[in-house]
């Protein structure tokens, strides 16, 4: 009698052997990560956060909405951004508790923006007004030196016992100190730059920072210094100008030639722009350095010179 054919999957296997398909299912189960339902995950997150933390965040959002409406009432764009962030934070905390940290991040951004705006307003009053008075004092001083140029020149000439007998024009500070006109206009340009920056940061953008007070202090001083440098750059011919003083036979004649209205206006405009936009002078100085400094030869040029020397020898 024949033995029946074993139809069972594990039939004919040695004792203790595991069928191939069962082994595959066991290996797949080991590799597959455990699945956590979204409902269980959110319940776990809410349990770890605690209801009090959520309620505190809701209360802070409500308080920031009111505060933003007060602090940013004149800045509609900033107010819109703050309210949008708070709305997103509220939606996240209600609909997706797993992203609670994102809600806190948005709330922190709004809180920091409001604090920065209030601090900037306070600093604008404490430091901004003294800076404004300082810049106005510089402007009045420099303007007075230009308006009362003749009287100041006579006063200095009397003190120093200096005479200018061959002058055919009224005595001015330029006869005593030729740099002064451009230095004064450079200082005025520095004052204008400082006042514009003060207006922009204290009134327009409202991000005035007291750490930049020193910049406002040195701005007019740097303008005066750069105005003198501009005079030297123009007088040296690095800026192409037809200067009548180059044909003068004496210092007095040169000073009189420099009193030409067109030349004085050009000097003054360049100096004022230099004081306002001081990077303009730094770029001019860089060009002067490039003119005075010989350009290094390239490798190809050096090889060509060496080849010419070898041919000559």
FENCOR-V90880 format. One record per backbone hydrogen bond with DSSP energy under -1.0 kcal/mol. CO is the residue of the C=O (numbers start at 1). NH is the residue of the N-H. If there is no record, write none. Layout:
co:nh
CO:NH
CO:NH
This chain:
co:nh
8:11
10:13
14:17
19:23
20:24
21:25
22:26
23:27
24:28
25:29
26:30
27:31
28:32
37:41
38:42
39:43
40:44
41:45
42:46
43:47
44:48
45:49
46:50
50:54
51:55
52:56
53:57
54:58
55:59
56:60
57:61
58:62
59:63
60:64
61:65
62:66
63:67
64:68
65:69
66:70
67:71
68:72
72:75
75:79
76:80
77:81
78:82
79:83
80:84
81:85
82:86
83:87
84:88
85:89
86:90
87:91
88:92
89:93
90:94
91:95
92:96
96:99
97:100
99:103
100:104
101:105
102:106
103:107
104:108
105:109
106:110
107:111
108:112
109:113
110:114
111:115
112:116
113:117
114:118
115:119
116:120
117:121
118:122
119:123
120:124
121:125
122:126
123:127
123:128
127:131
128:132
129:133
130:134
131:135
132:136
133:137
134:138
135:139
136:140
137:141
138:142
139:143
140:144
141:145
142:146
143:147
144:148
148:152
149:153
150:154
151:155
152:156
153:157
154:158
155:159
156:160
157:162
172:175
173:177
177:180
179:183
180:184
181:185
182:186
183:187
184:188
185:189
186:190
187:191
188:192
189:193
190:194
191:195
192:196
193:197
194:198
195:199
196:200
197:201
198:202
199:203
199:204
200:205
201:207
209:212
210:213
212:216
213:217
214:218
215:219
218:222
219:223
220:224
221:225
222:226
223:227
224:228
225:229
226:230
227:231
228:232
229:233
230:234
231:235
232:236
233:238
234:237
241:243
243:246
244:247
245:248
250:254
251:255
252:256
253:257
254:258
257:260
260:264
261:265
262:266
263:267
264:268
265:269
266:270
267:271
268:272
269:273
270:274
271:275
272:276
273:277
277:280
278:282
279:283
280:284
281:285
282:286
283:287
284:288
285:289
286:290
287:291
288:292
289:293
298:302
299:303
300:304
301:305
302:306
303:307
304:308
305:309
306:310
307:311
308:312
309:313
